[in-house]
Amino acid sequence: MLRGFRSYKEFMDCYEGIATNILADRLNKLIANGIITAEQNPDDGRKLNYVLTAKGIDLAPVLTEMVLWAGKHENTGNQPLIEQMRKDKNKVIADVRERWAKRQPSSA
């Protein structure tokens, strides 16, 4: 959500280092709960793009608070994003909403 990742490869290449089986399971759960949808990549029909639904976009304020909490209490690799949130949390949330609203699934 916050970084705009859409593809499985983007998630795998992230610094967080999530295992492939865990990532696949989490993506499936997010789809099942209506947080994201999966659609074919227009450039390569063998690949999927994951897109936030309106329900998923509405999580932006909650996730922003969780990132800020983690930044305060944990040593994370997300410091540039955390600093941006500390400076103007409302702008970060508005930017997320705007970015993902433009990417709404074709069926939405």
C-alpha positions as CSV (number, residue, x, y, z in Angstrom):
1,M,0.0,0.0,0.0
2,L,2.5,2.6,1.1
3,R,5.1,1.9,-1.5
4,G,2.7,1.1,-4.4
5,F,4.0,-2.4,-5.0
6,R,1.8,-4.4,-7.3
7,S,3.7,-7.6,-8.4
8,Y,4.8,-10.7,-6.6
9,K,8.4,-9.9,-7.6
10,E,8.2,-6.4,-6.1
11,F,7.1,-7.9,-2.8
12,M,9.8,-10.6,-2.9
13,D,12.5,-8.0,-3.7
14,C,11.6,-5.8,-0.7
15,Y,14.0,-5.5,2.1
16,E,11.7,-7.4,4.5
17,G,12.7,-10.8,3.1
18,I,9.4,-12.6,3.4
19,A,9.4,-16.3,2.5
20,T,7.6,-17.2,-0.7
21,N,5.1,-19.5,0.9
22,I,4.2,-16.9,3.5
23,L,3.8,-14.2,0.9
24,A,1.6,-16.4,-1.3
25,D,-0.5,-17.3,1.7
26,R,-0.9,-13.6,2.8
27,L,-1.8,-12.5,-0.7
28,N,-4.5,-15.2,-0.9
29,K,-5.9,-14.2,2.5
30,L,-6.0,-10.5,1.4
31,I,-7.8,-11.5,-1.7
32,A,-10.3,-13.7,0.2
33,N,-11.0,-10.8,2.6
34,G,-11.6,-8.2,-0.2
35,I,-8.5,-6.1,0.7
36,I,-6.9,-6.6,-2.7
37,T,-7.7,-8.1,-6.1
38,A,-5.5,-10.0,-8.5
39,E,-5.6,-9.2,-12.2
40,Q,-3.5,-10.2,-15.1
41,N,-0.5,-8.1,-15.9
42,P,-1.3,-6.3,-19.2
43,D,2.3,-6.7,-20.3
44,D,2.6,-10.4,-19.4
45,G,-0.6,-12.4,-19.0
46,R,1.3,-15.1,-17.0
47,K,1.8,-12.7,-14.2
48,L,-0.6,-11.0,-11.7
49,N,-0.8,-7.5,-10.4
50,Y,-2.3,-7.0,-7.0
51,V,-4.5,-4.0,-6.6
52,L,-6.0,-2.5,-3.4
53,T,-9.8,-2.4,-3.3
54,A,-11.7,0.5,-1.8
55,K,-11.8,-1.6,1.4
56,G,-8.0,-1.9,1.3
57,I,-7.5,1.8,0.7
58,D,-9.5,2.6,3.8
59,L,-6.8,0.8,5.8
60,A,-4.3,3.6,5.0
61,P,-4.9,5.5,8.3
62,V,-4.6,2.3,10.4
63,L,-1.4,1.1,8.6
64,T,0.1,4.6,8.9
65,E,-0.3,4.5,12.7
66,M,1.1,1.0,12.8
67,V,4.2,2.1,10.8
68,L,4.7,5.1,13.1
69,W,4.3,2.9,16.2
70,A,6.9,0.5,14.8
71,G,9.3,3.3,14.0
72,K,9.1,4.5,17.6
73,H,9.6,1.2,19.2
74,E,11.6,-1.0,16.7
75,N,14.6,-0.6,14.6
76,T,13.1,-0.7,11.1
77,G,14.5,-0.3,7.6
78,N,11.7,2.1,6.8
79,Q,13.1,5.3,8.3
80,P,12.6,7.6,5.2
81,L,8.9,6.7,5.1
82,I,8.6,7.1,8.8
83,E,10.1,10.6,8.7
84,Q,7.8,11.5,5.9
85,M,4.8,10.3,8.0
86,R,6.0,12.2,11.0
87,K,6.2,15.5,9.0
88,D,2.8,15.2,7.4
89,K,0.8,12.1,8.1
90,N,-2.4,13.4,6.5
91,K,-0.5,14.1,3.2
92,V,0.9,10.6,3.2
93,I,-2.6,9.1,3.6
94,A,-4.0,11.4,1.0
95,D,-1.3,10.4,-1.4
96,V,-1.9,6.7,-0.8
97,R,-5.6,7.2,-1.4
98,E,-5.0,9.1,-4.6
99,R,-2.4,6.7,-6.0
100,W,-4.5,3.6,-5.4
101,A,-7.8,5.2,-6.5
102,K,-6.3,5.6,-9.9
103,R,-5.4,1.9,-9.9
104,Q,-8.8,0.5,-8.9
105,P,-9.5,-2.9,-10.5
106,S,-11.4,-2.8,-13.8
107,S,-14.3,-4.6,-12.1
108,A,-14.6,-2.0,-9.4
